[in-house]
Amino acid sequence: MGYANYTGYEPAGIQAVSATTTAAGITITAATAASATRTQPDYAIIFAESASVRWRDDGTDPTGAIGVPLPFGQYFYYDGRIDKIKFAANTGQDIIVWCSLYRAGN
């Protein structure tokens, strides 16, 4: 996956998402919230650490067979609704997906 130049972004936290074939998403907490008016990060680098995963961000949970595949050991840049993205294992095994979160700088 390519490099993206997001120099206007500042770190907003890191989170490990664990799941099986039951979908799990990123939890937005006070630690990742910028302020009362901006409650979530704007951008994430997402890495499949322990196994291949599938993801969706359209409001429907991914399953082991349905969703965009993210191969084990790969990462991608996500610039969308952080609170909507969810992950599920391809094979029913436990997965860990690391999410490094960022928000647009002032």
C-alpha positions as a Python dict, from the first residue, in 0.01 Angstrom:
ca = {
    (1, 'M'): (0, 0, 0),
    (2, 'G'): (133, 342, -80),
    (3, 'Y'): (255, 627, 131),
    (4, 'A'): (18, 917, 191),
    (5, 'N'): (136, 1261, 296),
    (6, 'Y'): (-78, 1362, 594),
    (7, 'T'): (152, 1621, 747),
    (8, 'G'): (-144, 1825, 877),
    (9, 'Y'): (-254, 1544, 1109),
    (10, 'E'): (-163, 1500, 1475),
    (11, 'P'): (-165, 1174, 1675),
    (12, 'A'): (-495, 1090, 1844),
    (13, 'G'): (-412, 751, 1999),
    (14, 'I'): (-360, 388, 1914),
    (15, 'Q'): (-597, 100, 1966),
    (16, 'A'): (-592, -276, 1924),
    (17, 'V'): (-921, -422, 1802),
    (18, 'S'): (-975, -791, 1882),
    (19, 'A'): (-1246, -993, 1710),
    (20, 'T'): (-1349, -1331, 1572),
    (21, 'T'): (-1623, -1375, 1311),
    (22, 'T'): (-1830, -1142, 1531),
    (23, 'A'): (-1750, -792, 1409),
    (24, 'A'): (-1575, -538, 1632),
    (25, 'G'): (-1500, -172, 1579),
    (26, 'I'): (-1281, 107, 1707),
    (27, 'T'): (-1397, 257, 2036),
    (28, 'I'): (-1382, 636, 2043),
    (29, 'T'): (-1301, 749, 2397),
    (30, 'A'): (-1220, 1078, 2566),
    (31, 'A'): (-853, 996, 2508),
    (32, 'T'): (-906, 1006, 2130),
    (33, 'A'): (-1159, 1290, 2121),
    (34, 'A'): (-1025, 1631, 2019),
    (35, 'S'): (-1295, 1841, 2183),
    (36, 'A'): (-1666, 1854, 2252),
    (37, 'T'): (-1724, 1961, 1891),
    (38, 'R'): (-1492, 1708, 1724),
    (39, 'T'): (-1539, 1374, 1894),
    (40, 'Q'): (-1343, 1141, 1669),
    (41, 'P'): (-1021, 1107, 1474),
    (42, 'D'): (-1026, 1188, 1104),
    (43, 'Y'): (-777, 931, 976),
    (44, 'A'): (-624, 593, 1066),
    (45, 'I'): (-345, 360, 966),
    (46, 'I'): (-481, 6, 1012),
    (47, 'F'): (-263, -307, 1035),
    (48, 'A'): (-373, -674, 1041),
    (49, 'E'): (-132, -821, 1296),
    (50, 'S'): (-239, -1175, 1373),
    (51, 'A'): (-449, -1297, 1077),
    (52, 'S'): (-627, -1181, 764),
    (53, 'V'): (-943, -981, 830),
    (54, 'R'): (-1240, -836, 648),
    (55, 'W'): (-1370, -487, 705),
    (56, 'R'): (-1675, -277, 623),
    (57, 'D'): (-1772, 82, 696),
    (58, 'D'): (-2120, 98, 543),
    (59, 'G'): (-2317, 21, 859),
    (60, 'T'): (-2330, -356, 800),
    (61, 'D'): (-2106, -588, 1000),
    (62, 'P'): (-1843, -781, 805),
    (63, 'T'): (-1830, -1160, 834),
    (64, 'G'): (-1569, -1422, 761),
    (65, 'A'): (-1688, -1425, 398),
    (66, 'I'): (-1822, -1074, 331),
    (67, 'G'): (-1627, -751, 349),
    (68, 'V'): (-1314, -595, 206),
    (69, 'P'): (-1020, -831, 269),
    (70, 'L'): (-709, -707, 449),
    (71, 'P'): (-436, -973, 431),
    (72, 'F'): (-231, -1068, 735),
    (73, 'G'): (72, -843, 775),
    (74, 'Q'): (-70, -566, 556),
    (75, 'Y'): (-187, -216, 638),
    (76, 'F'): (-400, 51, 477),
    (77, 'Y'): (-479, 418, 523),
    (78, 'Y'): (-839, 489, 619),
    (79, 'D'): (-981, 837, 572),
    (80, 'G'): (-1347, 804, 661),
    (81, 'R'): (-1591, 764, 948),
    (82, 'I'): (-1371, 601, 1214),
    (83, 'D'): (-1677, 517, 1423),
    (84, 'K'): (-1829, 315, 1136),
    (85, 'I'): (-1544, 79, 1041),
    (86, 'K'): (-1567, -277, 1177),
    (87, 'F'): (-1347, -585, 1143),
    (88, 'A'): (-1408, -962, 1143),
    (89, 'A'): (-1181, -1264, 1100),
    (90, 'N'): (-1171, -1444, 766),
    (91, 'T'): (-1140, -1789, 917),
    (92, 'G'): (-1309, -1774, 1255),
    (93, 'Q'): (-982, -1741, 1443),
    (94, 'D'): (-908, -1455, 1679),
    (95, 'I'): (-767, -1144, 1514),
    (96, 'I'): (-585, -834, 1630),
    (97, 'V'): (-602, -520, 1418),
    (98, 'W'): (-388, -223, 1526),
    (99, 'C'): (-529, 120, 1453),
    (100, 'S'): (-308, 428, 1478),
    (101, 'L'): (-546, 725, 1494),
    (102, 'Y'): (-496, 1084, 1381),
    (103, 'R'): (-695, 1406, 1365),
    (104, 'A'): (-656, 1711, 1146),
    (105, 'G'): (-429, 1969, 1310),
    (106, 'N'): (-542, 2320, 1388),
}
